[in-house]
Amino acid sequence: MKTILSNSILSAVIKTCGAELISLKNNSGEEYIWEGNPDFWGKHAPVLFPIVGTLKNNEYRYQKKYYSMSRHGFARDMKFKIKTQSATQIVYLLTANDATQEMYPFDFELEISYTLVEKKLTVCYTVINNSNERMPFSIGGHPAFALPEPFENYALAFEKAEHLVRYPLENDLLSNTGVLIPTKDNFLPLSYPLFEKDALVFKHLESNKITLFENQKPRLHFHFEDFENFGIWTKNQAPFICLEPWLGYSDTVSSNGNFEEKEGIRWVEPTSTYKCEFKIEIV
């Protein structure tokens, strides 16, 4: 099932499976979200929950018990319910069930809302802990933006001066050693060799906004004030770029597998909520 949101400037399409954004167009019909061609990558903008990235051996330990979970968690593959809906906003809901508790033994609810206001689409995640104990989690977005021009015609501009240190992936796990990526005047020109070792993973950025430039002109602004970690990714020769706001990231190569000690993990207090959002602003 797909839902269309629209205002006088933008229209967005979201599907119930994974509560995934699959289209964002301006009123001229220009598409900003990757089409999902499986020859490169068959998704558009999956939601990453309750982990971001990969667990060591695809498992973790919590209170002396082991659980298995695949890369990026299960939310992206599950059917959400529609909680509320209007012409410019929709709220999806995923609740814990027998299948999720085999992988993640917590009584959670996950609300995902999409809201159009003028030239912005706001994506909000609300993690609800219905239990009487603290709940560990990670969450993140994975939106892929279509690039109609040759890849080298694009660049990313960071809002603030950055000392860009990426943490390379080793068999999908994060290296303990960071590598500096040089920028010029806060710009990072895009090229496929940047991604020869998979995603650019940053544990911390000073910026709260990244602008995607096309032929030296702004194409969109990406706002992520609530997210400390960030990933940037594409595949070789693929005409898209993923801008990924995260709370959490893959296990490190030295991870001990204890979920409570996992780098980047967040916590929701008992009977409490954790809310975070990012915004896509079309120029």
N, C-alpha and C positions, 0 to 999 in steps of 0.2 A: 504494500500500500504506500502511495506517495501523497504528500501534501504540498500544496503550492501556497506560499506567502507572497504578497506583493504590496507595494506602494507606488507612488507616481514615478519613482526613480529606479527601483530594483525589484527583482523577483527572485525567490529562492525556492528550491525543491528539496524536500527531506523525505527519506524513506523510513518506514517503521522498523525494518530490520537494522539494528545497530543505531537507530536514531541518527542516521548518517546524512549529512549534507551532500547532495549529488549535483546541484546546479546553483549558480548565482549569476544572474544576468542583469545588465543595465537596460534602460528603456529603449535602447537601439538594438537589443538582442545580442550584444557581445557577451560571450561566456567567459567566466573567470575561474571556474572550477574544472579540474582535469576530468576528461571524459570517461576514464576508467578502462581504457583499452587493455585487455589482459595480455597482449603481446609485450607490454611493458610492466604494467601493474594494474590489477583489476579492481582497485578501490578508488575512492574519491576523497573522503575525509573521515576516516574511522575514529571512533572514540576509544581511548586507551584506558581501561579500568578492569580490575583493581591494581594492575601493575603497568608500568611503562617499560618497554624493552623486554629483555630476556633474563630469566632466572638461571642461575648456575645449575646445570643438569635438568633444567625445566622443573625444578622443585624447590620448596622452601620448608623450613621447620618452624612450627609455632606451638609453644607449650608442649614440647617433646614429641609432637606428632608431625609426620611428613605429609605434604600436600603437593600435587602436581598441577602445573598450569603452564599453558603454552605462551608464546611471545605475545606481549601487549594485552594479555588477559582475555576475558570472555565477553565483555559487554558489546564489542563490535559485531559479534555473531548472534546476538540474542534479539528476540522480538520485544520491542517496547510497547507499552500502552500509551494512548493519547490521554493526557490528564485534562488539559484545557486547550482551546484553540480559538483564534480569531483571524481576521484577514491579514494581520501583520505579526502575529505571534503564535507559537505552538510550544506546549510543554509536554515532554515525553517522560514516562516513568518506568523504571525497572526495579523490581523487588526481589529479595532473596527467595530462593526456592531450593528444592532438594538437589537439583543439578548444580546450582552455584555453590551450595554449602559443601559439596564434595571437594570443591577446589578452593573455597574461601569460606571458612566456617563462621560467618558473621551475619547478623540480622540487619541488613542494610537496605536502604532505598537510594536510587540514583535518579535524580531529575535532571533533564537536559532541556533547556529552553533556547529557542531561536526567535530573535526579535528584530524586525526591520524598523529603523528610524532614519528617514532621509537616505543618506548615502552609506549608512552603516548597517552591518549585520552583527548583532551581539549574540555570542554563544556563551551560555551560562551553565556551569555544572554545580549541582547541589548534592553533596554526599551526606546522607542522613544515617545516623547510628541509632537504631532502635533498641539496642541491648544495654545492659548495666555494666559493661566493661569497655575500656578504650578500644578503638578499632583502628588498626593500621591500614593504610591504603596509599596508592599512587594514582594519579589521573593525568590525562593529557590529550591534546588535540593533534591531528595528523592531516590537516587540510593540504591538498595538492592543488596548486594553481597552474592553470593552462598557460603555456608560453607559445603564442602563435608565431613569433619571430625566431630566428636561429638562437640557440642557447647563449652564445657569446654576446648577444645584443642586450643581455640583462645584467643587472648588478643589484646588490643589496646595500642600502644606506642605513647605518645604525644611528639612532637618535643621539647617542653620546660617544665620546671617544672610548674605544674598547681596546683592551689588551686581550685579544682573542686567543684563548687557549682551548684547543679541542682535545678530547680524550678518545683516541682511536679505539675501534672495536677489534677485539681478538676473539675469533669464533663467537661473535655476537656478545661478548662480555667486554666491559670497559677496562681499558688499560689503566694502570695506576700512574702512568707517566703522561703528562700533557705535552702538546706540541703547539708552538706558537704559529698562528696564521697572520701574516702581515696584511694590513689594510692601508689604504691611502685616503686621507681626508674622510675617514669613517666609511669609505666605500669598499665593498668586497665584490669585485667582478666575478661573474659566474663562469665556470668552465668545467667540463666533465672530469679532468684530472683531479680536481678538488675532492671528488667523491670516489676515487679509486679504492679507498679503504672504507667504503660505506659512508654512513651519515657523519656529519659534523655535529658532535655532541659537546655542548657547553654547560658546565655545572653552574655558572653564574655569568650574567651579563649586567652591565650598568644600565643599558638602555631598556626602556619600556615600550619602544616602538621601532619597527623596522619598515623601511619603504622599499618596495620592489620597483626598480627603474627599468624601463624599456626604451632602448635607443636614447638614453640620457634624459628621459622624461618620466615622471612618477606615474606608475600604473595603479598601485594600491598602497595603502598604509595598513600595517598590521600592529594592533595594540595588544599588549599582554602584561599589564601592570601586576596581575596577581600570580604570575608564574616566575619562579626563580631559575628554572632550568630550561634549556632550549635545544631543539634539534633542527638541522637543515639537511634535506636529503633529496636525491634524485637517483635515477638509474642511467647507465650509460646510453646516450643517444635518445633518452626519453624527453619529450617536450613538456615537462612540468617541473616545478620546484615545490617541495613541501616545506612549510614554515610551521614548526611544531612546538607549541608552548607546553611545558611539562612541569609537573610536581613529582619528581622522581626520575629514575633512569635505570638502565640495565644493571644487573649485578656487576661488580668488579671481578677481575680475575682472582682476587684474593678473598672473595666473599666466603663467610663461614656458613651461609645458608640460613642463619637465624633471621626470620622476618622482622623481629623487633629491633634488630641491629642493622637492618639493611640501609645502605647509604641512600639518602634522599627520601626516605619513607615519611609520610605524614600521619597524623593521628586525629581522630574525631573523638571527643570526650563522650561519655555515656549519655544517651538520650539527647544528643546535640547534633548540629549540622556544620558542614564546612562548605563554603561557597567561593567560587572563583569564576572569572569570565575573561574572554578575549573578544576583540572586535576586528572585523574586516571592513575597511573603509575604502570604497571605490573613489578614485580621483576623477 
